[in-house]
Amino acid sequence: MTEKEPHRRLVIAGSGIAGLTAAIYAARANNDPLVLEGDEPGGQLTLTTDVANYPGFPEGIDGTELVNRMKKQARNFGAEVENGIVASIDDSTRPFEVELTNGTVYTCDAFIAASGASARTLGIPGEDDLMGYGVSTCATCDGAFFRDEDMLVIGGGDAAMEEASFLTKFADTVYLAHRREEFRAEDYWVDRITEHVDSGDIEIMRNTEAVEIHGSREDGIDGVSLVRHPEGHPKEKLDSDRADEVEHFEQDVGAVFLAIGHTPNTAYLEETNVELDGTGYVRTRGGRDGGRTETAVPGIFGAGDVVDHHYQQAVTAAGMGSQAALDADDFLEDEAETADAAAGVAETDD
């Protein structure tokens, strides 16, 4: 049985940097925002122990501390923050109906999707079973638990390079496995990794993919089965007539860190008229003028990593969060003016 809550002027899905920045701006504009924390309260920044590139913190700041400061700031201005995961939105009615996974239903005049993105996994045997027991998606969270072990990082972008570099503080050797020959990371990170390779801290496994993780929850990870092919993407070749060209080998490691990208948390928008791209990211208007965070549905806006699949930085998420709140405020004011004008016409007719 659904339980309807009092109507809200603005609901924000997500309590990461984008959602909380939107809440700060929306609360200051007297739009009484309700922030629903989602299943990852605080977003990905809470997995980062040292945020060194957020403006205003020359000595860096712990990600969780930064999020908590922003949450306090939002509440100080009047935002309400509650636990809750959005299951669906009915955009066929006005006001919108926002249903949570626990059955609670909110109605609202405007909605900001700032629900972020979640780390991708490989879908190989042993991965789910050992997640949190040696398999991790966050080196800064879990690296210190495997001090003096050999560790494997999987990925070829900036995140993989950053995680591998960070893990050299703790690991005996860090192995970096990438399914292609060339990395997708920026030159800065490739150069950093090359320095670690030269010093013997990191060993690169090109054209290599993991196919199974071995171990138990009691004893942790024993090792990983990998495949390699000189032309890359070896797992694809396992199911082809080139399977005999693929090299199979085992690697003894005590931890595996996945850094292979993210999936936007937008399942709750799939039945709406909000446009999503081929990978599930929210499409917004963009452009140079106001309203750039508006989706295809008037009154629904997008901000942060749920929209941004390129930059994915805390500072860009904050900027987009402020834009979404300002766009929502403009929308709400226009709606109020339209309603007032309609009421005036009705009174004149009477």
C-alpha positions as CSV (number, residue, x, y, z in Angstrom):
1,M,0.0,0.0,0.0
2,T,1.4,3.4,-1.0
3,E,1.6,6.2,1.6
4,K,1.4,9.7,0.2
5,E,3.4,12.4,1.8
6,P,2.6,16.1,1.9
7,H,3.2,17.9,-1.4
8,R,6.8,19.2,-2.0
9,R,7.8,22.2,-4.2
10,L,11.0,20.5,-5.3
11,V,12.4,17.0,-4.9
12,I,16.1,16.2,-5.5
13,A,17.2,12.6,-6.0
14,G,20.7,12.1,-4.8
15,S,22.9,13.4,-2.0
16,G,26.2,13.7,-3.7
17,I,27.9,16.9,-4.6
18,A,25.5,17.7,-7.4
19,G,22.4,17.0,-5.3
20,L,23.6,18.9,-2.2
21,T,24.7,21.9,-4.2
22,A,21.3,22.0,-5.8
23,A,19.8,21.8,-2.4
24,I,21.8,24.7,-1.1
25,Y,20.8,26.9,-4.0
26,A,17.2,25.8,-4.0
27,A,16.8,26.3,-0.2
28,R,18.3,29.8,-0.5
29,A,15.6,30.5,-3.2
30,N,12.9,29.4,-0.7
31,N,12.0,26.4,-2.8
32,D,12.0,24.1,0.3
33,P,13.8,21.2,-1.4
34,L,13.6,17.6,-0.2
35,V,16.7,15.6,-0.8
36,L,16.4,11.8,-1.1
37,E,19.7,10.3,-0.3
38,G,19.5,7.2,-2.5
39,D,21.3,3.9,-2.0
40,E,24.7,5.5,-1.9
41,P,24.3,8.4,0.5
42,G,26.9,11.1,-0.3
43,G,27.7,9.7,-3.7
44,Q,31.1,8.5,-5.0
45,L,33.0,11.3,-3.2
46,T,32.5,9.5,0.1
47,L,34.8,6.8,-1.3
48,T,37.7,9.3,-1.6
49,T,39.8,9.9,1.4
50,D,41.8,12.8,0.0
51,V,40.1,15.3,-2.3
52,A,43.0,17.5,-3.4
53,N,41.5,19.3,-6.4
54,Y,38.3,20.8,-4.9
55,P,38.7,24.6,-4.9
56,G,39.2,26.2,-1.5
57,F,40.9,23.3,0.2
58,P,44.7,23.8,-0.5
59,E,45.6,21.0,2.0
60,G,42.9,18.7,0.6
61,I,39.8,17.3,2.4
62,D,38.3,13.9,3.1
63,G,35.5,13.2,0.7
64,T,33.0,12.2,3.4
65,E,33.8,15.4,5.4
66,L,33.2,17.6,2.4
67,V,29.9,15.9,1.8
68,N,28.9,16.2,5.4
69,R,29.8,19.9,5.4
70,M,27.6,20.5,2.3
71,K,24.7,18.5,3.9
72,K,24.9,20.7,7.0
73,Q,25.0,23.8,4.8
74,A,21.9,22.7,2.9
75,R,20.0,22.0,6.1
76,N,21.1,25.3,7.6
77,F,19.3,27.0,4.6
78,G,16.2,24.9,5.1
79,A,16.7,21.8,2.9
80,E,15.3,18.6,4.2
81,V,17.4,15.4,3.8
82,E,15.8,12.0,4.1
83,N,16.7,8.4,3.4
84,G,14.9,7.1,0.4
85,I,15.5,5.5,-3.0
86,V,13.4,6.6,-6.0
87,A,11.8,3.7,-7.7
88,S,9.8,5.6,-10.4
89,I,8.4,8.9,-11.5
90,D,5.0,9.5,-13.0
91,D,5.5,12.5,-15.3
92,S,2.1,12.1,-17.0
93,T,0.4,14.0,-14.2
94,R,1.0,17.4,-12.6
95,P,2.3,17.6,-10.0
96,F,4.8,14.8,-10.6
97,E,4.4,11.6,-8.5
98,V,7.7,10.2,-7.1
99,E,7.4,6.7,-5.7
100,L,10.2,5.3,-3.4
101,T,11.2,1.7,-3.2
102,N,9.5,1.5,0.3
103,G,6.2,2.5,-1.3
104,T,6.1,6.1,-0.1
105,V,4.9,8.6,-2.7
106,Y,5.7,12.3,-2.9
107,T,4.2,14.8,-5.2
108,C,6.3,17.7,-6.4
109,D,6.2,20.6,-8.9
110,A,9.8,20.2,-10.0
111,F,12.4,17.4,-9.8
112,I,16.1,17.3,-10.1
113,A,17.8,14.0,-11.0
114,A,21.2,14.0,-9.3
115,S,21.4,10.3,-8.6
116,G,24.9,9.8,-9.9
117,A,26.5,6.7,-11.3
118,S,27.7,3.4,-9.9
119,A,30.9,1.5,-10.5
120,R,30.7,-1.2,-13.2
121,T,31.7,-4.7,-12.5
122,L,33.0,-7.5,-14.8
123,G,30.4,-10.2,-14.3
124,I,33.0,-13.0,-13.9
125,P,32.9,-15.9,-11.5
126,G,34.0,-15.1,-8.0
127,E,33.5,-11.3,-8.4
128,D,30.1,-11.0,-6.6
129,D,31.0,-13.5,-3.9
130,L,34.3,-11.8,-3.0
131,M,33.1,-8.2,-3.3
132,G,34.2,-6.6,-0.1
133,Y,36.4,-9.7,0.7
134,G,39.3,-8.8,-1.6
135,V,37.4,-7.4,-4.6
136,S,36.8,-3.7,-4.4
137,T,35.8,-0.7,-6.6
138,C,37.6,1.8,-4.4
139,A,41.4,1.7,-3.8
140,T,41.4,4.6,-1.4
141,C,38.8,2.9,0.7
142,D,40.3,-0.6,0.8
143,G,43.9,-0.5,-0.3
144,A,45.4,-0.3,3.2
145,F,43.7,-3.5,4.2
146,F,46.0,-5.4,1.8
147,R,49.3,-4.0,2.8
148,D,52.4,-5.8,1.4
149,E,50.2,-8.0,-0.9
150,D,50.4,-8.1,-4.6
151,M,47.3,-6.3,-6.1
152,L,45.6,-6.3,-9.4
153,V,43.9,-3.2,-10.9
154,I,41.6,-3.7,-13.9
155,G,41.0,-0.9,-16.3
156,G,42.8,1.5,-18.7
157,G,41.4,5.0,-18.0
158,D,42.3,7.8,-15.6
159,A,40.6,6.0,-12.7
160,A,42.6,2.8,-13.2
161,M,45.8,4.7,-13.4
162,E,45.0,6.8,-10.3
163,E,44.1,3.7,-8.3
164,A,47.2,1.8,-9.4
165,S,49.4,4.8,-8.5
166,F,47.7,5.1,-5.1
167,L,48.1,1.4,-4.3
168,T,51.9,1.5,-4.7
169,K,51.8,3.0,-1.1
170,F,50.7,-0.4,0.2
171,A,51.3,-3.1,-2.4
172,D,54.4,-5.2,-2.9
173,T,53.6,-5.1,-6.7
174,V,50.6,-3.6,-8.4
175,Y,49.6,-5.4,-11.6
176,L,47.6,-3.2,-14.1
177,A,45.5,-5.2,-16.6
178,H,44.0,-3.6,-19.6
179,R,42.1,-5.3,-22.4
180,R,43.7,-3.3,-25.2
181,E,47.3,-2.2,-26.1
182,E,46.8,1.5,-25.7
183,F,45.4,3.2,-22.6
184,R,42.5,5.6,-22.6
185,A,44.0,7.6,-19.7
186,E,45.4,11.2,-20.0
187,D,49.1,11.5,-20.7
188,Y,49.6,12.8,-17.2
189,W,48.5,9.5,-15.7
190,V,50.3,7.4,-18.3
191,D,53.5,9.2,-17.4
192,R,52.9,8.6,-13.7
193,I,52.4,4.9,-14.3
194,T,55.5,4.7,-16.4
195,E,57.5,6.2,-13.6
196,H,56.1,3.5,-11.3
197,V,56.9,0.8,-13.8
198,D,60.5,2.0,-14.1
199,S,60.8,1.9,-10.3
200,G,59.5,-1.6,-10.2
201,D,56.3,-0.8,-8.3
202,I,53.8,-1.5,-11.1
203,E,53.8,-4.2,-13.8
204,I,51.5,-3.6,-16.9
205,M,49.5,-6.4,-18.5
206,R,48.4,-5.2,-21.9
207,N,45.7,-7.0,-24.0
208,T,44.7,-8.9,-20.9
209,E,41.4,-9.6,-19.2
210,A,40.4,-11.4,-16.0
211,V,38.0,-14.3,-16.4
212,E,37.7,-15.6,-12.8
213,I,38.6,-14.6,-9.3
214,H,39.6,-17.4,-6.8
215,G,39.3,-17.4,-3.1
216,S,36.8,-17.4,-0.2
217,R,35.2,-14.9,2.2
218,E,37.0,-16.6,5.0
219,D,40.5,-16.5,3.6
220,G,40.3,-13.7,0.9
221,I,41.6,-13.9,-2.6
222,D,44.0,-16.6,-3.7
223,G,44.5,-15.4,-7.3
224,V,43.0,-14.5,-10.6
225,S,42.7,-16.4,-13.9
226,L,43.5,-14.2,-16.9
227,V,43.6,-14.4,-20.7
228,R,45.8,-12.5,-23.1
229,H,45.9,-12.0,-26.9
230,P,48.4,-9.8,-28.7
231,E,45.5,-8.1,-30.6
232,G,43.5,-7.2,-27.4
233,H,40.0,-8.1,-26.2
234,P,41.0,-11.7,-25.5
235,K,37.7,-12.7,-24.0
236,E,35.9,-12.0,-27.3
237,K,38.2,-14.4,-29.0
238,L,37.5,-17.2,-26.5
239,D,34.1,-17.7,-28.3
240,S,35.6,-17.6,-31.8
241,D,37.6,-19.8,-34.1
242,R,40.7,-18.0,-32.6
243,A,40.4,-19.4,-29.2
244,D,43.6,-21.4,-29.5
245,E,45.5,-18.1,-29.9
246,V,44.5,-16.9,-26.5
247,E,47.0,-17.4,-23.7
248,H,45.7,-18.5,-20.3
249,F,47.6,-17.8,-17.1
250,E,47.2,-17.4,-13.3
251,Q,48.3,-14.5,-11.2
252,D,48.7,-14.7,-7.4
253,V,47.3,-11.5,-5.9
254,G,45.7,-10.7,-2.6
255,A,43.3,-8.0,-3.9
256,V,41.5,-7.0,-7.1
257,F,40.4,-3.4,-7.8
258,L,37.9,-2.7,-10.5
259,A,38.2,0.6,-12.3
260,I,36.3,0.1,-15.5
261,G,33.8,3.0,-15.5
262,H,30.4,3.7,-14.2
263,T,26.7,3.1,-15.0
264,P,24.3,6.0,-14.4
265,N,21.6,5.4,-11.8
266,T,18.6,6.3,-14.1
267,A,16.5,3.1,-14.0
268,Y,13.7,5.1,-12.3
269,L,13.5,7.4,-15.4
270,E,13.1,4.7,-18.0
271,E,9.3,4.8,-18.1
272,T,9.2,8.6,-18.3
273,N,9.6,10.9,-21.3
274,V,13.0,12.0,-20.1
275,E,15.5,11.2,-22.8
276,L,18.4,8.9,-22.0
277,D,21.4,8.1,-24.2
278,G,22.4,4.7,-25.3
279,T,24.2,4.0,-22.0
280,G,21.5,5.5,-19.7
281,Y,22.8,9.0,-19.1
282,V,20.2,11.8,-19.0
283,R,20.1,14.1,-22.0
284,T,19.6,17.7,-21.1
285,R,19.1,20.8,-23.3
286,G,22.6,22.2,-22.9
287,G,23.5,25.3,-24.8
288,R,24.7,28.7,-23.7
289,D,21.6,30.2,-22.0
290,G,19.4,29.3,-19.0
291,G,17.5,26.1,-18.9
292,R,20.5,24.0,-20.0
293,T,19.9,21.4,-17.3
294,E,16.3,20.9,-18.3
295,T,15.3,17.5,-19.7
296,A,12.8,16.7,-22.4
297,V,10.1,16.9,-19.6
298,P,9.5,20.5,-18.4
299,G,10.1,20.6,-14.7
300,I,12.5,17.7,-14.6
301,F,16.2,18.6,-14.5
302,G,19.5,16.6,-14.5
303,A,22.8,17.3,-12.8
304,G,26.1,15.7,-12.0
305,D,27.3,12.2,-13.0
306,V,23.8,11.2,-14.0
307,V,24.3,13.6,-17.0
308,D,28.1,14.0,-17.2
309,H,29.8,10.9,-18.6
310,H,33.0,12.9,-19.6
311,Y,34.3,15.1,-16.9
312,Q,32.9,13.3,-13.8
313,Q,34.6,15.7,-11.3
314,A,33.3,17.0,-8.0
315,V,33.6,20.6,-9.1
316,T,31.8,20.1,-12.3
317,A,29.0,18.2,-10.5
318,A,28.7,21.1,-8.1
319,G,28.5,23.6,-10.9
320,M,25.8,21.6,-12.6
321,G,23.9,21.2,-9.4
322,S,23.8,25.0,-9.0
323,Q,22.6,25.3,-12.6
324,A,19.8,22.8,-12.1
325,A,18.6,24.6,-8.9
326,L,18.6,27.9,-10.8
327,D,16.8,26.4,-13.8
328,A,14.2,24.8,-11.4
329,D,13.7,28.1,-9.7
330,D,13.0,29.8,-13.1
331,F,10.6,27.0,-14.0
332,L,8.7,27.3,-10.7
333,E,8.4,31.0,-10.9
334,D,7.1,30.8,-14.5
335,E,4.6,28.2,-13.4
336,A,3.4,30.4,-10.5
337,E,3.1,33.4,-12.8
338,T,1.0,31.4,-15.2
339,A,-1.2,30.1,-12.4
340,D,-1.7,33.6,-11.1
341,A,-2.6,34.9,-14.5
342,A,-5.1,32.1,-15.0
343,A,-6.6,32.8,-11.6
344,G,-6.9,36.5,-12.6
345,V,-8.7,35.6,-15.8
346,A,-11.1,33.4,-13.9
347,E,-11.9,36.2,-11.5
348,T,-12.6,38.6,-14.3
349,D,-14.9,36.1,-16.0
350,D,-16.8,35.7,-12.8
